[in-house]
Amino acid sequence: MISDTETMERMNILFVSATVPYPAIDGGRIRVLNLASRLCKIHEVTFLTFIASPADEQGAGHLRKMGMEVIGVKTSGVLRGLAQAFIYGKPLTIARYYSTEMARSLEALLNTRRFNVVHFEMLHTGQCLSGLKAKRTDLPAMVLGEQNIDSDVWRRLVKAESNPLRKLVFYSQYRKFASYERRMCRRFDTCFCVSKQDQEKLSALCPGIPVKVVPNGVDLNYFKPGEGEEAGLVFTGSMDWQPNEDAVLYFCSQILPLVRAELPEIRFYVVGSNPSERVLKLRKMEGVVVTGFVEDVRPYIAKAAVYVVPLRIGGGTRLKILQALAMRKAVVSTSIGCEGLGLQPDKHLLVADEPRQFAADAIRLIRDKALRDRLGENGGTLVQEEYSWNVIVRKLDREYRELIARITINNE
């Protein structure tokens, strides 16, 4: 499958993730599943993760069928996480994943196995490295995968929030994340970001650390153009992720009424797991459909006339746009929504940051099938050429090997 690495020596990789990535119900899990599943075709992969539910057990079984060894540990509980946040000044979303069992399992694996690379996905698991670095110098190559720059996400949350109390909480977390990222990211041999923009942000936050780009991708065998009558607008994504919640609330309050004033029959589909109470209340609005969890988002994307990405907050890059473009869908996005993907406005999608312009672009696309088709084809071609997961895993493999060679030279 990944021909230029098949003849190279297989490596032993320890992949550490805070979540079991199957089912892949959000962008983070989609990335982890596609990286790990393709890595295990060319390397020996041990997957260390939290097992917190029967669903996680089933997901771990799915990973084992792919060829990975899966080692599951328990979380340490909410109270211990809160203590970590209070005593060590960790951001709350990092502290909640602190686990003494994870740290012990990691050290036991390093004591009994030989790994070429330990890949920590996000600082939620990367915090385990803190104790190890203090005690030993015989560690393999240690890398950190950053799906976004969390401090930047929280900074944007502060900017978008109008409630003074929530704004204060968000500001506190922004400051803690910036401090924690500065302190922790320099402990790794290399950090991987998903876009050039995130690379620049992390490099500015932590000058001098090695930061490389390993972008997000899309499974081109899974997301293909579908058939069916095109009607309505759609947004997909995990609804318990604050930027997604903010996006649909913003769209329904400031953009959708403008669209429906011109097209009163139009429907807006909010497709994604774990909708918050604020998102569920949108069902009371005329023309809004909130689905909750669905087994397969593709039918909703296939039937939509326009895929909308009204994000005002975010970091990393949006897999949802890659999925929509792989299905040859016309997209309207904010500039934050499409940042980091190398998409050209008016060639691959339409970009609008002001509600009236966003609504006008959506209306224009609904009424102009030729324009929809042109944007969908252009976007689909770009995705095929640059965002296949197989291409991305080849790049990740090269980065691993170059890092190991560099460490070997430095140690001689």
ABEGO torsion letter per residue (X at the ends): XBAAAAABBBBBBBBBBABBAOBBABAAAAAAAAAAAAAAAABBBBBBBBBABAAAAAAAAAAAAAGBBBBBBBBAEAAAAAAAAAAAGBBAAAAAABBAAAAAAAAAAAAABBBABBBBBEAAAAAAAAAAAAABAABBBBBBBBABBAAAAAAAAAAABABAAAAAAAAAAAAAAAAAAAAAAAABABBBBABAAAAAAAAAABBGBBBBBBBBBBBAAABBBBBEBBBEBBBBEBAABAAAAAAAAAAAAAAAAAAAAABAABBBBBBEBGBBAAAAAAAABBGBBBAEBBABAAAAAAABABBBBABABEBEBBAAAAAAAAAGBBBBBBAAAABGAGBBBGAABBBBABAAAAAAAAAAAAABAAAAAAAAAAAAAAAAAAABAAAAAAAAAAAAAAAAAAAAAAAX
